[in-house]
């Protein structure tokens, strides 16, 4: 419910404190259970929310970069790179493909 991933400056130390889990244990859990590092793990949540918004006509008038910043990305390049890696499409391509699906 808290959606800590929306914080663009979220660190593993901060998330560990919120969850009351030592940083080393949280890192090990993320790596072993999700097969990702902390940043890829957090970006996964951000991208999932972006995909939901990009498929929803309610969000169609919002600029992609505004949406990216709203879900926690702090740069255009990080946003585009993470999105393309996760989805295989650019955010613009994804929106065009899924908005009217």
N, C-alpha and C positions, 0 to 999 in steps of 0.2 A: 504493500500500500504506500510506503514512503517514497518509492522510486528514487533511490539515491543516485542512480545512473544519470539523472537529469542534471546533476551538478557537474559542470564542465571541468572542475578542478578536483574531482573525486580521486583520492589515492587509496591504495590498498590498506594503508595504515588507518585512514579515516573510516573506511568501510568495516574493517576489523573492529574498531572501537564501537561503531554503531551496533554491530552484531555480537559484541563481547566475545570475540574470537581473536587469539593472538595472530599477528600478521603472518608469521611463518606457517601456521596451521591453515589459515584461509588460503594462502598461496598454494599450499599442497593440495587442498581440497579442490580448488579451481582447476589446477593442472591435472590431477588424477581423475576427477569425475567428469570434467568437461573437455579435457584435452586441449585447453587453451591457456594462454597467459592472462593475467588480470585485465589488460587493456582490450584484448579481443573479447573476453567475457563481457565486460561492461559495454563495449560497442555492440555486441549482439543484442542486448536489451534496447539500446538506442535505435538500432536498425529495425528491430521488430516493431517498435512504436512508429517509426517513420513509415514502414510498409503499411501499417494499419491506416495511417493518416493519408498516405498517397493513394490508397484505394477508396477513400471516403470522399464523396463529392463535397461534403461540408468543408473540407480543407483545400479544395481545388484552387481557390483564389490566393492562397498563401504562397509566397516565394519559397522555393526549396531551401535556400540558405537560412531563411527565418525559421523554418521547421527544424532544420538541422541544429541550429543553435538552441532552440527551445527544448530539444530532447537531450542536450548535453554535449554536442560536439563543439569544439572551440576554434576550429578552423575549417575553411572550405576544402583545403587539400586533404585533411584527415577524414573529413566526411565523405568526399568523393571516393577516396581510396578504399576506405572501409566498406562503403556501400557496394562498390563494384566487386570487391573481393568476396563479400558475403552473398550477393545476389546474382552476380554474373551480368548485371545490367547497370547502366548509369542510373542515377535517380530520375532523370528526365525520361529515359526509356521505360523505366519501371512504372512511372506515373501514367504515361501514355498507354501502356499495355494493360494496366490493372484498374484504371479509374472507371472504365465503363464495363468492366467484366461482371 
